[in-house]
Amino acid sequence: MKFLNLKVIVFSFMLGLGSAAQATVIGADFTGGDTYGSGSFNNIGWSFEVTSTIAVDGLGIFDRHGNGLAAGHQVGLWDAGGTLLTQTTVTNASVATASASGLGNWLFEDITAITLVAGNYVIGAFYTDSDPDVVMASVTGLTTMAGVNYLDSLASNSASFSMPGAYGLVEPGVFGPNFRAHSVPEPASILLFVLGLFGVSMLRRR
């Protein structure tokens, strides 16, 4: 009986694992929805649950109509306790990514990748009073990346950039801000594979 070379199997697996882990996708997207002005709500966003580890490598803003933002926006990511984990400013120079809605584009600014383990988090962005850059809410066809669940819409008025507070209206919303991420292989899955290879190796020696 012929056996595949163990080194070839390991190399192929690790190569595929790396490719799968680095497949970067949008945190959430939608197919339709209503357009809203920020009004007096300066900090806008949404909360989400991570069920399996992801690595966030970009923060973004929705550009309605895809014709450019009126101004740059600070975007941040917080944990459930209110600790700011990372932030950046999204501008018209940020990378444009098409939305499934066809209503505009997402603009993403690269950040140093940050790992999010299972738990609840908040994505938020700062808008000025009656900001000309609009947001999307009461969206339809909402989808999230694997390992992420949408929780609630958030909005609060504050004179400066901060984590948006409880809102709970115009669900699902409020999409202004978004993130870009890729999944991270679970250590247990890798360990099981390695143990399986060890078993194959032992059988070959008999």
N, C-alpha and C positions, 0 to 999 in steps of 0.2 A: 504494500500500500504506500502511495506517495503522500507526503505531507508538505504543506506550504512552509517555506522558511519562516521561522518564528520572528526573525528580525524584520522581514518584509511585512509581516502582519502588524507588528508593533508600529513600524514607521507609517504604514498606510492609515492605521487607526489614529495616530497622533496628528497626522496631516489633516485628516478629515475632521477631527475634533477641533483643531485650531481654526479651520475654515468656518465650521459651524458656529463656533464661539464668537468669531469676529464679524458675523453677518449683522451689520448695524441696521436698525429699523426705527421708525417713528414710534414714540411711546403711545400715542393715541391719534386716531384720525376719524373722520366722519364723512358721510355722503351728502348731507344737507343740514340746514339749520337756519336760524334767524340771526340777523345782524343787529348788534346792540352798540350804542355808544357807552363809554365808561361813566359818563356823568360825573358825579362827585366821588365815585369809587376809584381811588387811586391805585390800590393794590388788588389785583385780580388774579384768579387762578383756580386750581382744583386739587383735591386730595386723591391719593391712590394707594393701593395696597400692593406690596411686592410679595409674591408667594414663593418665588425661586430667585436666587441671586442673579442680579444684572449689573452691568457696568455702564454708567452714563458717560458719554463722551461728547455731548453737545446739548446746549440749551437753545430754545427757539421761540419765535413769535409768529403768529398768523398774519400774513400780509393779504388782506382782503383785496380781491381783484388782481393781485400780483403786480401792481404798478408802483410798488415802493412804499416805504414807511414815511410818514411825515417827519419822524425823528427817531433816534435810537431809543431802546428800552432796556432798562436793567431787568434781568431775569435771574431768579434764585431758586435753590432747592433746599428745603428744610426737612429735618426729621420731625417725628410726631411731638417731640418735646419743645420744638421751636428753635432748635439750633440750626443756624445757617451752615449748610454743608459746602456749598459752592455757589458762585455767581459770576455773571458776565454781562456784557452789553451787546445786544443784537442790533445791527445796523443794516442798511441796504447793501453793504459789502459782504454780509454773511452769506453762507451757501444756501441757495434756493432749492427746495424740494417740493415737488408737486403734491397737492392734497387730493385724496380720492374724490373730494366734493366737486372739484373743478371750479370752486368759488374763489380760489386764490392759491397762494403758495405758503409753505412754511419756510422761514429763514432761520438757519441754524448756525450758531457760533461754536467753534470747537472749544472744548475745555480739556484740562487734564482729567483723564478718566477717573471716576469715583465709583467705588463698589457699593451697591445697596443690597443688604441682606434682607431676609423676610421681615416685614413690618410695614407701618404706615408712613407716608411722606406727603409733602406739599410742594407743588410747583407754582410759582407766582411771578408776576411782572408788575412794574410800576408804570402807571399812566398819569398824565397831568389831568387837571380838571377839564372836563369836556374835550378830551383828547381827540384830535381828528382821526387817529388810528382806531378803528373799531374792532370789536371782538365778536365771536360766534358763541351762541348759546341755544338752549332747547334743540340741540343737534339731533339729527336722525342718523341711523346706520353707524353708531359709534362702535369702533373696534379698538382694542388695545393689544400691545405686543404680548407674546407668551410670557407668563409669569407676572403679569400686571393686571390689576382690577381697578376700574374707576370707582371712586367713592362719592364725593360731593363737590358741588360748586362752591367757590369761596370768593368773597369780595369785602373790602373794608376801606373806609376813608382815613387817610393819614397823609401828613404833609411830606413824608419821606418814604423811601423804599423800605418795606418790611413785609413779614409774612402775612398774606391775606387772611382775614378772619372768617368766622362762620357766616354763611349766606343761605345756601340751600334752596335758592329759587332758580328759575329758568334752567331746570335740569334736562339733560346733562349739559354742563357748562363749567366754568366759563373759559373758553378757548380763545384767547390770547396765547398764553405761554404753553410750551410743550418741551419735551426732551427727546433726545435720540440716544439709543442704547443698544447693547447686545447682551445675549445671555452668557452666563458663566457656568461651565460644567461643574456639577456637584462633585466634591472629592469622593463621596461614597461610590458614585458611578464609575469613576476612574479606578478606584480600589478594586471593585468587583471585576472589572475587565482585566486588571493586572493579575488578580488571583486566578481568573479563568485561564489566562495565558500560562501561568505557572503550572496549573493542572495539566494543560496540553503538553507542556514541556516534560513533565514527569512521565506521562503516558508514552511519549516518544522514546524515553530512555529504557523502557521495559522491553 
